[in-house]
Amino acid sequence: MAPEPPPGRVEEALEVCRRLSVDFTWFGADRYPETLASIPDPPAMLFFRGGVAPGDLPPCAAVIGSRRCSLYGRRVARTLAGELAAAGVAVVSGLARGIDAEAHRGALDAGGVTAAVLGSGVDVIYPAEHRGLSEKITVRGCLISEYPPGTQPARHAFPERNRLISGLSRAVVVVEAGERSGTMITVGTALDQGREVLAVPGEITCSSAVGTNRLIRDGAGIALGVSDVLLAMGLEGAPMAVETPDDPDDPLEKLLLEGEASPGELAARLGMDLATVWSRLLDLEIKGLVVRRPGGLFVSSRV
């Protein structure tokens, strides 16, 4: 269990956050994610920027991989992340070059939610060329760090933040990874945390696929498509159309028969917390009862 932050640190963080438009939460608070609270070494505090607080993220899957990736790896990461986002899953990654960046872009392209976990303060973007991408992420998700604003990237911070990437997620999908890479550190933390680990098969002659192919050889799940990841997360497979009664009993579904609405609007009208609404929407979407539209709005499939 994480210790409570010292009162002095909370006051200092509050002042800095107000000045930089950065928000924060702490272990045990409402906006602290339950998945992260359950890991062996959860951070005492989380700093974040964005439209979605870490504790309000829908069910998460990490999509990670090598910075030095192939064109095949980039394409797979972007496509898979987009399909996960379209299914209502939040895509978590590390904002690094290569696979991480493609995963974030895929989720954004699909109009979904994505979260980037940083090895620096959330106001210090590394690499610098991802500033534009980071701002897009704050519109549809959030930037997260256990380090206070102003913290510069350091070598030790990236392996430390990897436990948060896996800790936030129900499943970790490795698209491409060399035999010895930071991605494999995340795999290790995921296994320690009891998370499902899946790997995308790669060309056996490609150095960036050595790690993923060995993960499969050693017993990791194989990710051949979005349905494999959803099943590993404990969710159903791809959305399917189902026959439904004319008058649904679910209050949320009834509201969506009246017209499209955002998860936040539904939570306010129903008096429910946002995390519960996201989870229910995902269940309904998988069953084919609601449809997700551009802009993050949902509507009944019968409208």
C-alpha positions as CSV (number, residue, x, y, z in Angstrom):
1,M,0.0,0.0,0.0
2,A,1.3,3.4,-0.9
3,P,1.9,5.9,1.9
4,E,-0.2,9.0,2.1
5,P,1.6,12.1,0.7
6,P,3.0,14.4,3.4
7,P,0.7,17.5,3.9
8,G,3.5,19.9,2.9
9,R,4.0,18.1,-0.4
10,V,0.3,18.3,-1.2
11,E,0.2,22.0,-0.6
12,E,3.3,22.6,-2.7
13,A,1.9,20.4,-5.5
14,L,-1.4,22.2,-5.4
15,E,0.2,25.5,-5.9
16,V,2.4,24.3,-8.7
17,C,-0.5,22.6,-10.4
18,R,-2.7,25.7,-10.3
19,R,0.1,27.7,-11.9
20,L,0.7,25.2,-14.7
21,S,-2.9,24.0,-15.2
22,V,-1.9,20.5,-14.0
23,D,-4.2,18.4,-11.9
24,F,-3.3,15.6,-9.4
25,T,-4.7,12.9,-7.2
26,W,-3.4,10.6,-4.6
27,F,-3.6,7.0,-3.4
28,G,-7.1,6.4,-2.0
29,A,-8.7,9.5,-3.6
30,D,-11.7,9.3,-6.0
31,R,-9.8,10.0,-9.2
32,Y,-7.0,7.5,-8.4
33,P,-7.4,4.4,-10.6
34,E,-8.4,1.2,-8.8
35,T,-6.3,-0.9,-11.2
36,L,-3.2,1.1,-10.2
37,A,-4.0,1.0,-6.5
38,S,-3.9,-2.8,-6.6
39,I,-0.2,-3.2,-7.8
40,P,2.6,-4.0,-5.3
41,D,4.2,-0.5,-5.5
42,P,1.5,2.1,-6.4
43,P,2.6,5.8,-6.6
44,A,1.5,7.9,-3.7
45,M,0.5,10.7,-6.1
46,L,-0.4,11.0,-9.8
47,F,-0.2,14.2,-11.7
48,F,-2.2,14.5,-14.9
49,R,-3.4,16.8,-17.7
50,G,-6.4,16.2,-19.9
51,G,-10.1,15.8,-20.2
52,V,-10.3,12.5,-18.5
53,A,-8.9,11.8,-15.0
54,P,-6.9,8.6,-14.5
55,G,-9.6,7.1,-12.3
56,D,-12.3,7.8,-14.9
57,L,-10.6,6.0,-17.8
58,P,-12.6,3.2,-19.4
59,P,-11.1,-0.3,-19.2
60,C,-7.5,0.0,-20.4
61,A,-5.1,-2.0,-22.6
62,A,-1.5,-1.1,-23.1
63,V,-0.1,-1.2,-26.6
64,I,3.7,-0.9,-26.5
65,G,6.8,-1.8,-28.5
66,S,10.1,-0.8,-29.8
67,R,11.2,2.7,-30.8
68,R,13.1,1.2,-33.7
69,C,10.2,-0.5,-35.3
70,S,9.4,-1.7,-38.8
71,L,6.7,-0.3,-41.0
72,Y,4.8,-3.5,-40.4
73,G,5.0,-2.8,-36.6
74,R,3.8,0.8,-37.0
75,R,0.9,-0.3,-39.1
76,V,-0.2,-3.0,-36.7
77,A,0.1,-0.8,-33.7
78,R,-2.0,2.0,-35.3
79,T,-4.7,-0.4,-36.6
80,L,-4.9,-2.5,-33.4
81,A,-5.1,0.6,-31.1
82,G,-7.8,2.1,-33.4
83,E,-9.9,-1.1,-33.1
84,L,-9.5,-1.2,-29.4
85,A,-10.5,2.5,-29.1
86,A,-13.5,1.9,-31.3
87,A,-14.5,-0.9,-28.9
88,G,-14.5,1.5,-26.0
89,V,-11.1,0.5,-24.6
90,A,-8.6,3.2,-23.5
91,V,-5.2,2.7,-25.1
92,V,-2.3,3.2,-22.7
93,S,1.3,3.7,-23.9
94,G,4.4,5.8,-23.2
95,L,4.5,8.5,-25.8
96,A,7.9,7.3,-27.0
97,R,8.9,7.2,-30.7
98,G,7.9,4.2,-32.7
99,I,5.2,1.8,-31.5
100,D,4.0,4.0,-28.6
101,A,3.3,7.0,-30.7
102,E,1.5,4.9,-33.4
103,A,-0.7,3.4,-30.7
104,H,-1.7,6.9,-29.4
105,R,-2.4,8.1,-33.0
106,G,-4.5,5.0,-33.8
107,A,-6.7,5.6,-30.8
108,L,-7.1,9.3,-31.6
109,D,-7.9,8.5,-35.3
110,A,-10.7,6.3,-34.1
111,G,-12.1,9.0,-31.9
112,G,-11.2,7.0,-28.8
113,V,-9.5,7.6,-25.5
114,T,-5.8,7.2,-24.9
115,A,-3.5,7.9,-22.0
116,A,0.3,8.5,-22.1
117,V,2.4,7.7,-19.1
118,L,5.5,9.9,-18.9
119,G,8.9,9.5,-17.4
120,S,8.9,13.3,-16.7
121,G,6.5,15.9,-15.4
122,V,3.4,16.1,-17.5
123,D,4.4,19.6,-18.5
124,V,7.8,18.3,-19.8
125,I,7.2,16.5,-23.1
126,Y,9.8,14.0,-24.2
127,P,10.6,13.5,-27.0
128,A,10.0,17.2,-27.9
129,E,8.6,16.3,-31.4
130,H,5.6,14.8,-29.7
131,R,4.3,18.0,-28.2
132,G,1.6,18.2,-30.8
133,L,0.6,14.6,-30.2
134,S,0.6,15.2,-26.4
135,E,-1.8,18.1,-26.8
136,K,-4.2,15.9,-28.9
137,I,-4.0,13.3,-26.2
138,T,-5.1,15.8,-23.5
139,V,-8.3,16.5,-25.5
140,R,-9.4,12.9,-25.7
141,G,-7.6,11.4,-22.7
142,C,-4.8,12.4,-20.4
143,L,-1.1,12.6,-19.7
144,I,-0.1,10.9,-16.5
145,S,3.1,10.9,-14.3
146,E,4.1,10.1,-10.8
147,Y,6.7,12.9,-11.0
148,P,5.8,16.5,-10.1
149,P,5.5,19.2,-12.7
150,G,8.9,20.5,-13.9
151,T,10.6,17.1,-13.5
152,Q,13.0,16.5,-16.4
153,P,13.3,13.1,-18.1
154,A,16.0,10.8,-16.6
155,R,17.2,7.4,-17.5
156,H,15.9,5.8,-14.3
157,A,12.4,7.3,-14.7
158,F,11.4,5.3,-17.8
159,P,11.8,1.8,-16.3
160,E,9.9,3.1,-13.2
161,R,7.0,4.5,-15.2
162,N,6.6,1.2,-17.1
163,R,5.0,-0.4,-14.0
164,L,2.3,2.3,-14.3
165,I,1.6,1.5,-18.0
166,S,1.0,-2.1,-17.1
167,G,-0.7,-1.3,-13.8
168,L,-3.3,0.8,-15.4
169,S,-4.1,-1.9,-17.9
170,R,-6.0,-5.2,-17.9
171,A,-3.9,-6.5,-20.8
172,V,-0.5,-5.6,-22.3
173,V,0.0,-6.0,-26.0
174,V,3.6,-6.1,-27.3
175,V,3.7,-5.2,-31.0
176,E,7.4,-5.3,-31.6
177,A,10.3,-5.6,-29.2
178,G,14.0,-6.5,-29.4
179,E,15.5,-9.1,-27.2
180,R,16.7,-6.6,-24.7
181,S,14.6,-3.5,-24.6
182,G,12.6,-1.3,-22.3
183,T,9.5,-3.0,-23.6
184,M,10.6,-6.2,-22.0
185,I,10.8,-4.4,-18.6
186,T,7.1,-3.5,-19.0
187,V,6.4,-7.2,-19.8
188,G,8.2,-8.1,-16.5
189,T,6.1,-5.7,-14.4
190,A,2.9,-6.8,-16.1
191,L,3.6,-10.5,-15.2
192,D,4.4,-9.4,-11.6
193,Q,1.1,-7.6,-11.5
194,G,-0.9,-10.5,-12.8
195,R,-1.7,-8.8,-16.1
196,E,-2.4,-10.6,-19.3
197,V,0.5,-10.3,-21.8
198,L,0.0,-10.8,-25.5
199,A,2.4,-10.5,-28.4
200,V,1.9,-9.8,-32.1
201,P,3.9,-12.4,-34.2
202,G,6.7,-10.9,-36.3
203,E,9.0,-11.8,-39.1
204,I,11.6,-14.2,-37.7
205,T,14.4,-12.4,-39.6
206,C,13.5,-9.0,-38.2
207,S,15.6,-8.0,-35.1
208,S,12.7,-5.8,-33.8
209,A,10.5,-9.0,-33.5
210,V,12.9,-11.2,-31.6
211,G,11.4,-10.3,-28.3
212,T,7.8,-10.7,-29.3
213,N,8.4,-14.0,-31.0
214,R,10.2,-15.3,-27.9
215,L,7.3,-14.2,-25.7
216,I,5.0,-16.3,-27.8
217,R,7.4,-19.3,-27.6
218,D,7.5,-18.9,-23.8
219,G,3.8,-18.9,-23.4
220,A,2.4,-15.4,-24.0
221,G,-0.9,-15.0,-25.7
222,I,-1.0,-14.3,-29.4
223,A,-2.6,-11.1,-30.6
224,L,-3.9,-11.7,-34.1
225,G,-6.6,-9.1,-33.8
226,V,-8.7,-7.0,-31.5
227,S,-10.9,-9.9,-30.4
228,D,-7.9,-11.6,-28.9
229,V,-7.2,-8.6,-26.7
230,L,-10.8,-8.1,-25.7
231,L,-11.0,-11.8,-24.6
232,A,-7.8,-11.4,-22.6
233,M,-9.3,-8.4,-20.9
234,G,-12.3,-10.5,-19.8
235,L,-14.5,-8.9,-22.3
236,E,-16.5,-10.5,-25.1
237,G,-15.3,-10.6,-28.7
238,A,-16.1,-8.3,-31.6
239,P,-19.4,-6.4,-31.4
240,M,-22.3,-8.4,-32.7
241,A,-25.8,-7.4,-33.7
242,V,-28.4,-8.9,-31.3
243,E,-32.2,-8.9,-31.2
244,T,-33.4,-6.7,-28.4
245,P,-36.8,-5.9,-26.9
246,D,-38.6,-2.7,-28.0
247,D,-38.6,-1.3,-24.4
248,P,-35.2,-1.7,-22.8
249,D,-35.0,-1.9,-19.0
250,D,-31.6,-0.3,-18.7
251,P,-32.0,3.4,-17.8
252,L,-28.8,4.3,-19.7
253,E,-30.0,2.5,-22.8
254,K,-33.3,4.3,-22.5
255,L,-31.6,7.7,-22.5
256,L,-29.6,6.8,-25.6
257,L,-32.9,6.0,-27.4
258,E,-33.7,9.7,-27.0
259,G,-30.6,10.7,-28.9
260,E,-26.8,10.8,-28.7
261,A,-25.0,11.8,-25.6
262,S,-21.5,11.8,-24.1
263,P,-20.5,9.6,-21.2
264,G,-20.2,12.7,-19.0
265,E,-23.7,13.8,-19.9
266,L,-25.1,10.3,-19.1
267,A,-23.3,10.2,-15.8
268,A,-24.8,13.5,-14.8
269,R,-28.3,12.7,-15.8
270,L,-28.3,9.3,-14.2
271,G,-26.4,10.3,-11.0
272,M,-23.7,7.6,-11.7
273,D,-19.9,7.9,-11.6
274,L,-18.2,8.2,-14.9
275,A,-16.2,5.0,-14.6
276,T,-19.4,3.0,-14.1
277,V,-21.0,4.6,-17.2
278,W,-17.9,3.9,-19.3
279,S,-18.0,0.2,-18.3
280,R,-21.7,-0.1,-19.0
281,L,-21.4,1.6,-22.4
282,L,-18.6,-0.8,-23.3
283,D,-20.8,-3.8,-22.4
284,L,-23.7,-2.4,-24.4
285,E,-21.5,-1.6,-27.4
286,I,-20.0,-5.1,-27.5
287,K,-23.6,-6.5,-27.4
288,G,-24.5,-4.2,-30.4
289,L,-27.1,-2.2,-28.3
290,V,-25.3,1.1,-28.6
291,V,-23.2,2.7,-31.3
292,R,-20.2,5.0,-30.8
293,R,-20.1,8.1,-33.1
294,P,-17.4,10.6,-33.9
295,G,-16.7,13.0,-31.1
296,G,-17.1,10.4,-28.3
297,L,-20.9,10.4,-28.4
298,F,-23.0,7.3,-28.0
299,V,-26.5,6.5,-29.3
300,S,-28.8,3.5,-29.3
301,S,-28.3,1.2,-32.3
302,R,-32.0,1.4,-32.9
303,V,-32.1,5.2,-33.4
